[in-house]
Amino acid sequence: MSCLIKTSISPTASSLLRLAAESSVLKTQTCGIASYIHGGQYMHAEVVRKKGKNLLSDPIFNKGLAFPPAERDRLGIRGLIPTSLLSVEEQERVIMEEYELGWADRAEREPDDEIIKSGVSPDNIRKWKVLQSVQDRNETLFYRLLMDNFHEMAPIIYTPTVGWACSHFSHLFRRSRGMFFSPQDRGDMASMVYNWPSSQVDAVVVTDGSRVLGMGDLGLGGLGISIGKLDLYVAAGGFHPRRVLPVVLDIGTANQKLLADPKYLGLKQPRLEGEEYYSFIDEFMAAIQLRWPTALIQFEDFQSKHAATLLNRYREEYLMFNDDIQGTAATVLAGLYGAMKAQGLGPEALKDQTILVCGAGSAGSGVINTIRNALMARHGLSREEVGNKFYIVDERGLISTARADLAEMEKLFEDLSSFAETEASMEGMSLLDTVRKVKPSILIGLSGCGGLFSADVLKAMGENIKTPVILPLSNPTSRAECSAADAQKYTDGRAIFASGSPFPDVHMHGSLIASSQCNNRYIFPGLALGAALGQTGVVTDAMIQTAAEALVELLTDEDVAIRSTFPQNADIREIGCHLAARVFEQAMKEGVKHVNKEMLESYSHGGYTELKQYIYSKMWYPNYRPLVHVS
């Protein structure tokens, strides 16, 4: 026997239950509270149940940069936004300026801006803003767009357009991305890193903004280059966007223009220097390793006087590298091997070249020492023999052993004296006279001095050798030592050309001549992937050299036919995977102690082929997947 009991609720009762339920939901979301203040006013506050990134993403409670310091600590957002404070009135004025005149239009009114003069158009800035808005609301779609249109979009999200974004960073700032550390955070970095929402980070790109893309000290704006680098880590290297972290060390600025700018969001004080500077970065490195002990750390755009010191300070203890020193050097080495291949020569032909380098900063140091290491380790030359292959010119002319402050210069340029010209009478010789006297086959520009390779210099290079190799590597375009058109014009179309900034290919004598871009983006995603996924513990000089050699393996006959020194049409993921596999192979040859066991098993079982399959299987792809909610 059973009994069915039917119940009903009156419309009035139903409405009351619904209102009660809605009230309960609202209370879990927010609660406005107030208390009476003597004198007739009230203190109002909001109760929030979100912290950190979740709070910054909430359009109701996000205050932008108006969070006072105490709230930043309480709500877990310290380090997630710049240290500056902007009231709602100040934020309103910033938005109204853009409302009345957009950034593309503003760029048109800044014809003397260095980046605009370099060829970045207002339309490039419009495209950058479009892509930023996509990245803010849908990262999967953003990276899908970037992967499918890489050659078109890379110059927008990376060099040269990112240089404009860095120089205007404080004016453009709308939504926080990455982490900010300042001297006010000393002693607290170990706790601050836990404000970052991801418990797994595979790669960190950090800058102090002191030497951004050859434009000098951009302070807080350096974060733009950290973001741009990691966008390429994801697109070309297959890193997961939730597992990368861009960082800026906001330690002051020497840029007087920034210090005088009321809208500058960085710390308005002189830069930290000396032991205070190094102890600050020591704490940062320890904090990163504390929370993410397996993360790879890439140093980016540190000024010359600190870059080499920091690299030597940390390279044996952390999985890290400096892209300006090592990444640039590997890219140049790859370009030189590519130039040999474009002449129908093997990589061993590099040992027979005479190389003239313009620039004696950290980039020059990294390039020359990396080439030296390759010539010694791979091609059997002695240190003295390699030293005799190089000539270095700086703003004072040719560097010789007679240079009065040579020992002081070695603080910025490792082992400079071994590359210095031994004939004292040549000290200070001009670039043109040096080219005419030593007759280099390769001319490399790392000077940051636009137009340094004059018509006379280029003509002299063309007189020295049938196929001169011309590499004006300084960024941005306005600081390139020469253009592709001039390099071909003054060598009668015989030069092999590669530059740091993009230049169009040249048509001459009925043929197309490639204007290759010697850009770090070819090297660092694959190098980083091989080291981070492989968990190699350190990044060795031999791993850097191997990345360069691996890139040349991807040059096709079509590339060689137009004298391209870098693979023109290779898929970006194929480049990243191939370099990662070769870098891991080299790490195994060197017997690194700590390594990814699964990756090692794949390599041991099936060699290079199975190793690549494993790497591909670990790459993140920007596809929509079914979502499962877990409370």
N, C-alpha and C positions, 0 to 999 in steps of 0.2 A: 504494500500500500504506500502510496506517495502523496505528498501534499505540495502543491505549487502555490506560492504566495506572491502575488503581484503587488508591487509598490508603485507609487507615483509621487512626483514632486511638483508642487504648485509652481506656476511661472514666477511668482514672487520669490519663493525659496530658491529656485534655480538661478535667478538673477543675483541673489545674495551670495550663493556659492561661487558663481563666476567672478563677482567682484572681489570676493575674499581671495580667490585663487590668483587673480591679477595683482591684487595688493601684495600677496606673498611673493610673487615673481619680482615685482618692482622692488620690494625690500631687499631681495637677494642681490639685485643689481645696483641699487643706489639708495641712499637715504640722506635727505637734506636735514641737517640738525642746526639748531640755533640756541643761543643762550643770551639772557638779558645782561647788558652792561650798564653799570651805574651811570646815570645821566640821560637814559632814555633810548639808547641805541642797542642794536643786537649784533652778536657775533655769529656769523654763518659759516658752516662747513659742510663738506660732502663726505659721506662714507663710501669708500671704494673697496672693491674686493679683487682688484687687479694690481699687478706689480710689473716692473721691468718693461720689456718690449710690448707685452700685452697692453699695458697702460698707455704707452706712447702710440699704439695703433688704434686706440679708442678715440673716435672723433669728439666724443662728449667731454672726456676728462683730460685729454692731451692739452698741455699748456705751451707746447713748443719749448722755448728757452726761458719761460717765466717761472719754472719750478725753482723755489728757493733752495739753497744748499741742504737744509735740514730735510726737506721733502725728498730730495734726490737720494739721500741716504736711506730714509725710511721706506721709500717706495722702490728701491732697487734699480734706480736709473742713473746712479752715479757712473760716469764713464761711458754711458750710452748717448750722451749729448755733449756738445761743447761746454766748457766751464762758464762761458759768458751768460749773463742774464739779460733778457729782453722783455720788457713789460708788454702788456697787450696793446697799449698805444703805439709802442715802437714797432711791434709786429704788424699792426694795422698800416702804418706808414710804408713799410716795406712792400706789402701786398698792393697797396694803392699805386705805388710807383710802377709795378709791373702791370697792373690793371690798365694804367694810362698809356704805357709804352712797353711792348713786349721786348724780350731779349734779342730777338733777331733784328728788330728795328733799332734797338740801342747799339747793336754791334755795327750796323751800317753807319752810325754816327761816330764811330771810333776808328777811323781809317788809320790812325797812327798806332793802334794797339799792335804789339809785336806779333801776336798770333794771327790777327787779321791780315797783317802785312805778309805773313808767311803763306798765305793762300787759303786759310780757313774762311769760308764765306759765311755770311749771315744765314744762308740756307743750311749749311752744315750745323749751325747752332740750333736752328729750328728742328732738324732731324735728331740732334742730341736730346733736346727737350722731349720730343715725342718718345724716344726710346726710354728715357728716364721715367716718364709717366707710366709706360708699360711695365718697367721693372718694379715700380712701386706697388702695382696692383696685381701683377701676374708674372712671377719670375719664370715659370715654365714656358709661357709664351715668349717672354723676352729672349731666353736662351735658344728657343727654337728659331726665332727670327735671326738671331746672331749666327747660329750654325748654318742655316740655309742660305744666308746672304753674307757670309763671313768677309769676303774680299771687299765688298761694298761698305759694310758696316764697321769693320775693324778700325778704319781711320776716324770713325765718328765716336766710338766709345773708348778708343785708345788714341795713340798719337796720330795726327797732330791735334785733333779737336779737344782731347782731354786736357791739353795745355791751357786752352782758354777756360775750361771749366775750373781748373785749379786756380788760375789767376783771379777768377771771379767767385770763388767758392763761398765766401761769407755773404755775398749779395744773392747768391743762388740758393742758399740753404733753406730747405723746406722740411725735409724728412730725414731723420737720423739714419745713418747707415754706418756700421762699424763701431769702433771704440776709440775713446779719447783719453789720454793720460797726460797729466800735467804735474809740475812740481808740488802742487797742493795735495797730490795723491801719494806722496812718499810715505811709506809705512803701511799703506792701505791697499796696495795693488793686489796682494794675495786674496783679499776678500772681494775686490772689485771685479776680478775676472769671473766670479760666480754670478755677476749680474747678466753676463751674456747667456742667452737662453739655451744654446746648444751645448750638450754635454760632450759631444764629439766634434773636434775640429782637426782637420787634416793639414790645413795650410794657413799660415798667417803671413800677410805682407805688411811690413811696418816701415814707416818713414818718419823722419823728423822735419821734413819739408824744407830742408836747408839748401837743396840744390835740385830743383824740380825741372827735369827735361831741358837743362841748359839755360833756364830762365832765372836761376838764382833762388834766393830765399823767398818762398811763398808761404812760410809758416803753416798755419792750420790747413791751408788750401792743399797741402801735400796729400791729404787724405784722398783726393780725387784720383791720384795716380795709384794708390793702393787698391782702390775700388776697381779701376780700369784693368790693372794687372790680374786681379782675381776673376774678373769677367772672362778673361782669356784662359785662366786656369780651368774654368768650367766649360767654356765652349770648345777649346782645343785639347784640354787635358782630361776632360771627363770628371773633374771633381764635382762633388755634390754641393749645390749652392748653400745648403744649410750647414755645411761643414768647412766653410772658409771664413776667415776673419780679417777684414781690413782694419788697420790701426794707424793713428797718427800720434806722435809724441809731441804734445803742444808745450814746448819748453822755451817759448819766447821767439823773437824774430829780430833780425838786424835790418829788416826792410823798412826804411823810414816812411815809405808810402803807406805801408800797412799800419804802422804805428800811428800815423796821422789820420787814418780812415776811421770815422766814427762807427762804421758798420762792420769793421773787422771783428770777427768772433773769437780770434785766438788770444792768447795771453800777451798783453801789451807790456812787455819788459824785455831787457836784453837776454839773449840766449844763455842757457846754462853752459858753462865751460869747465875745463879742467877735470879734476877728480869728482867734483859734484855732478858733472855730466855723465861720467862713466858709471858712477855708483847708481844713478837714476836708471840707466839702461840695464845695469846688473839686476836691479830689483825687478824691472819689467820682464827680463828673460826668465828669471826664476819663477815669477808668477805664472807666466805662460806654461812653463814646464810643469809647474805644480798641478794645474788643472788638466792640461792636455799634454802628457809626457811624450806622446809619439808624434806631435805636430811638427811639420817642417816650417821653418821661419825664414822668409826671404827679406833681406834688408834692401831698401829701395831709396835712391836719391838722398843719400847722406853726403854732406860736403867732404871734399877730398881729405881735409886734415883729420877727419875722424873715420872715414870709410875703411881704410886698410887696417887701422888699429882695431876697430870693432870686429872685422873679419878674423884677424889673428887672435883676438881675445876669446872668441866663442867657437871657432870652427872645429876644435877638437872635443868640445863638451856638448855641443848641440847639433841637431840635424838642421843645418842652416847654410845659406850661401848669400853672397852679395851680388845682385843682378848687374849693378853698374860695373863692378869689377870683373866678376866671373862670367855672368851671362853675356855681357857685351863682348868680352874676350872670346868666348866660345863662338859667338855669332860671327865675329870678325875672322876667326880661324876657319870657320866653315866657309865664309865668303872667299878666303884666300885659296882654300882647297878647290872651291867651285871655279875660281879663276884659272887655276891650273888645268882643271878638267875642260874648261871652255877653250883652252889652247891645245887640247889633245894630249895633255901631259898627265902623269900620275901625281898623287899627293907628295911623293918623294921629291918632286921638282921644287917644292917650296924651299928646300935647303940650299938651292942655288940662286935664290933671289936676294936682291939688295933692297932693304925696306927703310923708307924715310917716314917718320911719324911726327906730326905736328901736334903738340900738346903733351904736357908733362904732369897732368893731374892723375887722379885715382883711376880714371878710365884708361888713360894711356899706360899706366903702370900695370893694370890688369891685362890689357891686350898684349903688351910686349912680353910680360913674364909668362903668359899662357902660350904664346907662340914659341918662346924659348923652351919651355917645358916640352912642347910637342917636338921641336927639332932635336932636342936631346934624347927624349925617351923613345920617340918613334923613328927618328932618322939618323941617330948615331953621332950627332955633332957634340963637340965639347962645349963647355960654358964659354971659353974664350972664343971659339969659332963662331958661336952664335952672337956674342957681343959685337964681333966685327961685321955682322950682317946688318946691324941697325944703326941708324942715325936719328937723333931726336932734336927737334927744333921747338923752342918755346918763344914767348914774346920778346925775349932778349937775344934770340938767334940760336945758332947751333950750340948744343951743350957739349963741352969738352971737360977733360979732367982738370983744366985750368980754371973752371968756374969757381969763383971764390967761396960761394955758399953751397957747394955741391953736397957736403955732408948734411947740412940743414935740409936740403931738398929731399934727401933720402927718407926723411920722416914721412913724406907724402908719397914718395915713389920708391918702392922696394928695390934695393940693389941698383940704383940709378948709375952709380959709378962704373959698373961693369959694362954699361952700354954707351958711356960717354966717349967721345972721340979723343984719342990719345995725343993727336997732334995739336999742341997748344995754340998754334997760330990760327987754327980754324975756329977758335972760340968766338961765339957771337956772329958767325957768318950768316948772312941773310938766307931766307928760304930759297930764293931764285939762284943765288950763287952756290948754295949747297946742292941743289938739283943739278946744276951744270957741272959741278966738280965731282960728285960721287956717283952720278948717273944711276939713280934708283930705278928699279923696275916696278916698284910698288910705292904709291904715295897714299898715306892714311891721314885723314884729318880728324882730330879730336880736340880742336882748339876752341870751339865756340865762337870763332871769328868769321863772320860771313864774308864770302868773296876772297878769302885768303889765297885760294888757288887762282891767281890772276891768269890772264891770257898768256903772258910771258912764261909763267911757271908751267902751264899746261903745254905750251908749244915746246918748251925744253924737255918735258917728259916724253912728248912724241918723237923728239929727236934722239932720245936715249935708246929707245927700244921699239920694235915693230908693234907690239901689243902692250902698251902701258896699262897698269891696273890702278884705277883712280877711285879712292874710297873717301868721299867727304861725309863723315859720320855725325857731325854735330847737329843737334836739334835746337829749336824748330827750324823750319825751312829758311827763315831769315838769317840763321846762323850757319847754314851749310856753307862749306868752304868753296863750293862751286855748284853749278847746275849740271844736269845730264847733257843738256843742249850744248853748253860751253865745253864740257869735257870732250864731246865728239867733234865739235866745230874746230877746236884748236889742236886736235890730234888727227884731223882728217878722217874721222869716223873709225879710228882703229882702237879706241880705248875699251877696256872692260870696266864697267861702271857699276858701283853699288853705293847707296847713300843711306844715311840715317832717316831722313825724311823722304816722303814719296815724290818722285818726279816722273813725268810721262815718258814712255818709250820714245826713241828718236828714229826717224826715217831719214836715211842718208845713202846716197849712191844707189838708190833703188832697193835698199834692204832695211829691214826692221832690226834695230839694235836695242836690246833689253836695257831698261834702267831699273836694275834690281834694288829692292829695299833691304838693306842690311839691318833688319829689325830684330830685337831680342825676342819678339813674339814667336819666332821660329824655334827658339831654343828652350826658354824657361818653362813652358807648360810640360814638355816631355821630360826635361831634366828633373823637374819637381815631382812629376808623377812617378818616375822610376825610383827616386829616393824615398818619397813618402809612402807609396804603396809597397815598395820593397823593404821599408823600414831598415835602411842601410846604416843608420846611426850617425853617419857623417857624409859630407859631400866632398870627395877627394878631387885633386887636380886631374887625375886620370879619368874620372867620371866626366868632368867638364870637357876634356879633350875628346872623349868617346862620343859625347853628344854632338860635337862639331863634325866628327868624321861620319857619324850616322846620318846627318842631314844631307851630306853630299851624296850618299848612296841613293837618295831619292831623285837626283837630277836625271832627267830623261834626255834622249837624243834631241828632242824638240827644244828643250831648254838650252842645250849646248849650242845648237844651231844659231840661236839669237844672242849668244854670249851671256845668258842668264847665269848668275852665280848661286841662285837659290831656286828650289823647285817652284815653278810658276803655277802648276795646276794640281798639285798633290792635295788630297783631302786633308783638312786640318787634323782630324782625328787619327788618320793614318800616320801623319808626321809625329803627333804626340805619342802614339802607341809604339811606333818604331824606335823613337829615341828612348822611351822608357825601357823598352826591352834591352837595348844595347847598353844603357846605363846600368841596369841591373846585372847584366852579364859581366860588365867590368867590375862591379862591386864584388861579384862572386870570385873573379880572378884575384882580387886583392884580399880575399878572405875576411870580409867584414864579420864582426862577431854576432851582431844582432840582426836578424833578418826575418822577413815574412816566410814562415815555414810552408804555407800553401803554395806561394809563388815559387819557392825553391823546389818543391816537389814537381810542379808543372815543368819547370826548366829541366830538372834532372830526368824526368820521364820522357819528354818530347822535344827538348831543345828549344831553339828559337821559335819554331812554329807554335808549339803548345804554350810557350811563355806569352806570345802575343794573344793567343786565344784567352788566356787567363786575364790578361790586362784588359782586353776588350770587355770581358764579362763583368769587370769591376767598374767600368765607366758608367757615369750617370747620363741618361738620355732624356731630353726634354719632351716626354710624352705624357699625356694624361692617363692616370691609372685609377682603378676603383679605390674609393676611400672607405675606410672602416673606422668608426668612432669607438674609441676606448676611453672610458671615464677614469 
